[in-house]
Amino acid sequence: MSGLLKTVARRAAPSLRGHTLSQRANLYNAPAKEKLGALEHGIALSAFALAILGPAGWVLANLESYKKKD
């Protein structure tokens, strides 16, 4: 039975997929046009730290309310 299903799936799959679009990434191998300053680096570092550590801090700060079974 599984052989029959594999044969049907193999024949039906291309028609179900339709036309696929090929995508290409645009990669550039060159130095930056202008350098970033210390302020931009600080803002980026703060944003990444908040995005990564923020949710974990929220869970740890509200851990007692998560333990309650209301």
Backbone as JSON Lines, residues from 0, in Angstrom:
{"i":0,"aa":"M","n":[0.82,-1.2,0.0],"ca":[0.0,0.0,0.0],"c":[0.86,1.26,0.0]}
{"i":1,"aa":"S","n":[1.96,1.24,0.77],"ca":[2.8,2.43,0.83],"c":[3.47,2.7,-0.52]}
{"i":2,"aa":"G","n":[3.76,1.65,-1.28],"ca":[4.34,1.83,-2.61],"c":[3.38,2.56,-3.53]}
{"i":3,"aa":"L","n":[2.1,2.25,-3.42],"ca":[1.08,2.91,-4.23],"c":[0.99,4.39,-3.85]}
{"i":4,"aa":"L","n":[1.02,4.68,-2.56],"ca":[0.95,6.07,-2.11],"c":[2.17,6.87,-2.56]}
{"i":5,"aa":"K","n":[3.34,6.25,-2.52],"ca":[4.55,6.94,-2.96],"c":[4.47,7.25,-4.45]}
{"i":6,"aa":"T","n":[3.96,6.31,-5.24],"ca":[3.84,6.53,-6.68],"c":[2.86,7.66,-6.98]}
{"i":7,"aa":"V","n":[1.72,7.67,-6.3],"ca":[0.73,8.72,-6.52],"c":[1.29,10.07,-6.09]}
{"i":8,"aa":"A","n":[1.95,10.1,-4.95],"ca":[2.51,11.36,-4.46],"c":[3.62,11.87,-5.38]}
{"i":9,"aa":"R","n":[4.43,10.98,-5.91],"ca":[5.52,11.37,-6.8],"c":[4.99,11.98,-8.09]}
{"i":10,"aa":"R","n":[3.87,11.45,-8.57],"ca":[3.3,11.96,-9.82],"c":[2.47,13.22,-9.61]}
{"i":11,"aa":"A","n":[1.84,13.35,-8.46],"ca":[0.97,14.5,-8.2],"c":[1.73,15.71,-7.68]}
{"i":12,"aa":"A","n":[2.87,15.49,-7.05],"ca":[3.59,16.59,-6.4],"c":[3.98,17.72,-7.35]}
{"i":13,"aa":"P","n":[4.56,17.46,-8.54],"ca":[4.93,18.58,-9.41],"c":[3.74,19.43,-9.84]}
{"i":14,"aa":"S","n":[2.61,18.81,-10.09],"ca":[1.45,19.59,-10.53],"c":[0.86,20.4,-9.37]}
{"i":15,"aa":"L","n":[0.99,19.9,-8.15],"ca":[0.46,20.63,-7.0],"c":[1.35,21.8,-6.61]}
{"i":16,"aa":"R","n":[2.64,21.68,-6.84],"ca":[3.57,22.75,-6.48],"c":[3.4,23.98,-7.36]}
{"i":17,"aa":"G","n":[3.09,23.8,-8.62],"ca":[3.0,24.92,-9.53],"c":[4.38,25.4,-9.93]}
{"i":18,"aa":"H","n":[4.44,26.61,-10.43],"ca":[5.71,27.16,-10.87],"c":[6.43,27.79,-9.68]}
{"i":19,"aa":"T","n":[7.69,27.52,-9.55],"ca":[8.47,28.1,-8.47],"c":[9.34,29.22,-9.02]}
{"i":20,"aa":"L","n":[9.52,30.23,-8.22],"ca":[10.36,31.35,-8.61],"c":[11.76,31.13,-8.07]}
{"i":21,"aa":"S","n":[12.74,31.39,-8.88],"ca":[14.11,31.28,-8.4],"c":[14.53,32.63,-7.82]}
{"i":22,"aa":"Q","n":[15.12,32.6,-6.66],"ca":[15.55,33.82,-5.99],"c":[17.06,33.83,-5.9]}
{"i":23,"aa":"R","n":[17.61,35.0,-6.07],"ca":[19.05,35.16,-5.95],"c":[19.34,36.24,-4.93]}
{"i":24,"aa":"A","n":[20.32,36.01,-4.11],"ca":[20.7,37.0,-3.12],"c":[21.66,38.0,-3.75]}
{"i":25,"aa":"N","n":[21.51,39.25,-3.38],"ca":[22.42,40.29,-3.83],"c":[23.49,40.48,-2.77]}
{"i":26,"aa":"L","n":[24.68,40.0,-3.05],"ca":[25.79,40.11,-2.12],"c":[26.82,41.1,-2.66]}
{"i":27,"aa":"Y","n":[27.3,41.96,-1.8],"ca":[28.3,42.93,-2.19],"c":[29.55,42.73,-1.34]}
{"i":28,"aa":"N","n":[30.67,42.72,-1.97],"ca":[31.93,42.53,-1.27],"c":[32.73,43.82,-1.35]}
{"i":29,"aa":"A","n":[32.34,44.77,-0.53],"ca":[33.02,46.06,-0.54],"c":[32.94,46.65,0.87]}
{"i":30,"aa":"P","n":[33.87,47.52,1.21],"ca":[33.79,48.16,2.53],"c":[32.6,49.12,2.6]}
{"i":31,"aa":"A","n":[32.21,49.47,3.81],"ca":[31.09,50.38,3.99],"c":[31.41,51.75,3.41]}
{"i":32,"aa":"K","n":[30.39,52.43,2.94],"ca":[30.6,53.75,2.34],"c":[30.98,54.79,3.39]}
{"i":33,"aa":"E","n":[30.38,54.68,4.57],"ca":[30.75,55.59,5.66],"c":[30.82,54.81,6.96]}
{"i":34,"aa":"K","n":[31.72,55.19,7.83],"ca":[31.91,54.47,9.08],"c":[30.85,54.89,10.09]}
{"i":35,"aa":"L","n":[30.48,53.94,10.97],"ca":[29.53,54.23,12.02],"c":[30.27,54.8,13.22]}
{"i":36,"aa":"G","n":[29.61,55.75,13.89],"ca":[30.21,56.37,15.06],"c":[29.9,55.59,16.33]}
{"i":37,"aa":"A","n":[30.4,56.12,17.43],"ca":[30.22,55.47,18.72],"c":[28.75,55.48,19.14]}
{"i":38,"aa":"L","n":[28.02,56.53,18.81],"ca":[26.6,56.62,19.17],"c":[25.79,55.54,18.47]}
{"i":39,"aa":"E","n":[26.05,55.34,17.19],"ca":[25.33,54.31,16.44],"c":[25.64,52.92,16.98]}
{"i":40,"aa":"H","n":[26.91,52.68,17.33],"ca":[27.29,51.4,17.91],"c":[26.59,51.18,19.26]}
{"i":41,"aa":"G","n":[26.53,52.22,20.07],"ca":[25.87,52.12,21.37],"c":[24.39,51.84,21.24]}
{"i":42,"aa":"I","n":[23.73,52.51,20.31],"ca":[22.3,52.3,20.09],"c":[22.05,50.88,19.61]}
{"i":43,"aa":"A","n":[22.86,50.39,18.68],"ca":[22.69,49.04,18.16],"c":[22.93,48.0,19.25]}
{"i":44,"aa":"L","n":[23.96,48.19,20.05],"ca":[24.26,47.25,21.12],"c":[23.14,47.24,22.16]}
{"i":45,"aa":"S","n":[22.61,48.41,22.49],"ca":[21.51,48.49,23.45],"c":[20.25,47.82,22.91]}
{"i":46,"aa":"A","n":[19.97,48.02,21.63],"ca":[18.77,47.41,21.03],"c":[18.88,45.88,21.03]}
{"i":47,"aa":"F","n":[20.05,45.36,20.68],"ca":[20.23,43.91,20.68],"c":[20.14,43.34,22.09]}
{"i":48,"aa":"A","n":[20.74,44.02,23.05],"ca":[20.7,43.55,24.44],"c":[19.27,43.55,24.96]}
{"i":49,"aa":"L","n":[18.5,44.58,24.65],"ca":[17.12,44.66,25.1],"c":[16.28,43.58,24.42]}
{"i":50,"aa":"A","n":[16.51,43.34,23.14],"ca":[15.74,42.32,22.42],"c":[16.04,40.91,22.92]}
{"i":51,"aa":"I","n":[17.27,40.67,23.33],"ca":[17.63,39.32,23.78],"c":[17.35,39.13,25.26]}
{"i":52,"aa":"L","n":[17.74,40.1,26.08],"ca":[17.62,39.95,27.53],"c":[16.29,40.43,28.1]}
{"i":53,"aa":"G","n":[15.56,41.24,27.36],"ca":[14.28,41.77,27.84],"c":[13.25,40.71,28.17]}
{"i":54,"aa":"P","n":[12.95,39.8,27.24],"ca":[11.95,38.76,27.57],"c":[12.37,37.85,28.73]}
{"i":55,"aa":"A","n":[13.65,37.51,28.8],"ca":[14.13,36.66,29.9],"c":[13.99,37.41,31.23]}
{"i":56,"aa":"G","n":[14.29,38.69,31.25],"ca":[14.13,39.49,32.46],"c":[12.68,39.61,32.89]}
{"i":57,"aa":"W","n":[11.79,39.72,31.91],"ca":[10.35,39.8,32.21],"c":[9.87,38.52,32.89]}
{"i":58,"aa":"V","n":[10.28,37.38,32.34],"ca":[9.87,36.1,32.92],"c":[10.43,35.96,34.33]}
{"i":59,"aa":"L","n":[11.7,36.29,34.53],"ca":[12.28,36.17,35.86],"c":[11.65,37.13,36.86]}
{"i":60,"aa":"A","n":[11.28,38.32,36.43],"ca":[10.65,39.28,37.32],"c":[9.25,38.85,37.73]}
{"i":61,"aa":"N","n":[8.56,38.12,36.87],"ca":[7.18,37.69,37.14],"c":[7.08,36.2,37.44]}
{"i":62,"aa":"L","n":[8.16,35.6,37.88],"ca":[8.21,34.16,38.1],"c":[7.2,33.7,39.15]}
{"i":63,"aa":"E","n":[7.02,34.47,40.21],"ca":[6.08,34.08,41.26],"c":[4.65,34.05,40.75]}
{"i":64,"aa":"S","n":[4.29,34.98,39.88],"ca":[2.92,34.96,39.36],"c":[2.71,33.8,38.39]}
{"i":65,"aa":"Y","n":[3.76,33.33,37.75],"ca":[3.64,32.18,36.86],"c":[3.48,30.88,37.64]}
{"i":66,"aa":"K","n":[4.01,30.85,38.89],"ca":[3.92,29.64,39.7],"c":[2.52,29.42,40.26]}
{"i":67,"aa":"K","n":[1.75,30.49,40.4],"ca":[0.39,30.38,40.97],"c":[-0.51,29.63,40.01]}
{"i":68,"aa":"K","n":[-1.36,28.78,40.59],"ca":[-2.33,28.02,39.78],"c":[-3.72,28.59,40.04]}
{"i":69,"aa":"D","n":[-4.04,29.7,39.46],"ca":[-5.38,30.33,39.67],"c":[-6.39,29.79,38.7]}
